[in-house]
Amino acid sequence: MKLLLENWRKFTESSEDPELWGNCGMVAIAIYEEAERRGLDPMLAFVHNADIGPVIDGKLERDDENEISYGDYGLYHVAVSIGDDHYDDRGKIAREDLNFDNFGEEDEDYYVDKFYLNDALRDAIKRNTNWDKCPADFKERALEILDNDEDELTPNQKEFPERYGNCGMLALALIEEGIKRKNQGIEIAFVTATDEDEFLEADEPEIHHVAMWFNGKYYDDRGEISEDQLGDFSPLGLTSPEGAKPKAGRDYIVLTYEMENNQDLKLATDIVKNNTDWWKSCEEYMQRAEDFWEKVNNEAPLKETEVGHYDPDLGRYQMEEAPWQAVSGLIADIVMSMRRAGDELPSREELFNMVDHEPYTSYEEYKAARKKDMEGYANWFRDQRGWSK
């Protein structure tokens, strides 16, 4: 009878406030999925009375996982945890607000544990809550809840989010796309007041700004910037004159690290996520990153060398002229003429001897010069594009 009355109380309360009671799990899943899409590393917060052991990094021992995933227990509430913050249909809430209906004493009458979402936990929410809607029904609500966090942003963060808070995420997106396209020589630039010897080892290095360096140029939300502009967002040091512009070596230093592969990118991502006030994810900047590299790779002229150059009139890259090219042109004319006539083609050396082949005294000399330039041009072009051989 007691269980029946308890279930009836929950039913009547869920009818009055379904998104806080019966559908709290569905709201939580919607918030979780949107937060995950934004790269915010969310976890589900279960308020429950299941008899389980300790939860470590969102995971349980095998027996406990079976209990929480497949057992029947009192699931009083489900919310989402992102860092130290908690969210449910009410928006951002304090941790103590998880116990919104006096469930008793924590760790005696109920427990709060956090888990990463999986299919088994989806089923556990369905089995142990009085839901009558789906996560898709709360997608707009999830957007509203997470977007409301931006109300706490400063005016600069609202107007220029990629310069005040998300500069690191934009830089990481540019770097990730650049690595994907096999561009070589990409570096991440940290503007910091932390000593170079301590930066990678410090628990919380001070980071003022993050940008990308490539091919001799720095890039951030403003586009291509000078080295002096990197320090525009740095605070003045204690000994700096009031009203002065931040100065490298006095108020900040610039540390750059080469990003050759995804392992380097992961290290940089950890530094950015742990030490900048970001609230957007790299995924939100991927289209911008793709557009950036399309422009850089297709419009920027390549370096002049002895084997190739960019011809603006033709709009493409040309091999430098060499004597063997004229010889090859004459040979090609003979080959085309003989093919049209249906004649059998002679050997390449015979074709060479049929034309004016100055300055080459032999077919082998001509062939060696042609091969050297062709290989040199191909390697130069690959190097300029950042392509592998």
C-alpha positions, 0 to 999 in steps of 0.5 A: 500500500505504501508503494502504491501511495508513493507511486500515486503521489509521483503520478499526480506531481508529474501531471502538475510539472511533467518536465521536472518529474516524469519527463526529467530524464527526457529533458536531461537527454536532450540537454546532454545531446546538445551539450555534447554537440557543443563539445562541453563534456556533459554527464547525466546526474542520477538522483536514485536509491539503487544500491551500487558501489562507487562511480569512477569517471562516470563508469561502474564496476560490472555488477553495479553497471548491471544494477544501474542500467538494468535494475528497477529502483527509485530514480527520483530525478535526472539532470545534466552535469557540465563541470561544476554546473547542473541543468534541468528544466529549470535551467542552471541549478545548484547541486543542492537543488537536485533534491527539490522534493526533500528526498531525504539525506544524501548518501542515506536515503538517496545517492547522486551519481554521474554517468556518460549516456549510453543505450542502457541508461536510456532504457533505465530512464524509460523504465524508472521514470513516468515519461510521456514525451521524447528527447526530441520534444525538448530539443528547443528547450535544451537550446534555450537552457544552454544559450541562457548561459550566455547571459552571464557573458561580458559585453566583449564576449557577446560581441566578439566571442572568438576573441574573448573566450573562444579564440583557442577553439577557433585556432584548434578548428583551423589547425585540425582542418589544416592537419586533415589537408596535410598542410605542413608547418602549422603551429599554435601560438599561445600568448601568455605570462607564464614562463616558457620552461613552466608553460607545459608543466603548469597546472593552470598556465595563464593564457591571454590569447590563442592564434595559429601560425602558418607560412610566416603569418599569424591568424585569429578571428580578425584574419591575418594579423601581425605579431604585435597584434597578438598581445592586444588582449593581454593585461598590462603588467604591474610595472607597465605605464598606465594607458600603455599598449601591452608589449611583448617581453614586458607584459606577455610572451608568445610561445609557439608549438608545431602541430604535426599530427592529431597527437599534438592537436590533442595536447593543445586541445587539453591546454585550451579547454583547461585554461581558457574561458571557452563555451563553444566547441571546435565543431562550431567552427569547422565550416569556417576552417574549411573556408579558410583553408580553401582560400589559403591553399587556392589563392595564396601564390606559391614561393618562386623557385628554379622549377616553378612559378605562379602565372597570374594571367593563366591563373595556375602554376607553371614550370620554368621554361627549359630547352628540353620543353621545346624539343618535347614540343617538336616531338609531340607535333610529329607524333600527332601528325603520324597518328592522324596519318595512321603511320607506325610510330618510331622509337622515342630515340628515333623521334628525338633524332628527327627534330632539332634537339639543340643543346642536347648532343644525345637522347640520354642527355635530353631524357636526363634533363627532362626527368630532373626538372619533372621530378623537381617540379613535382616535389616543389609543387607537393611541398608548397601544397603540403601534400605527401609524396 
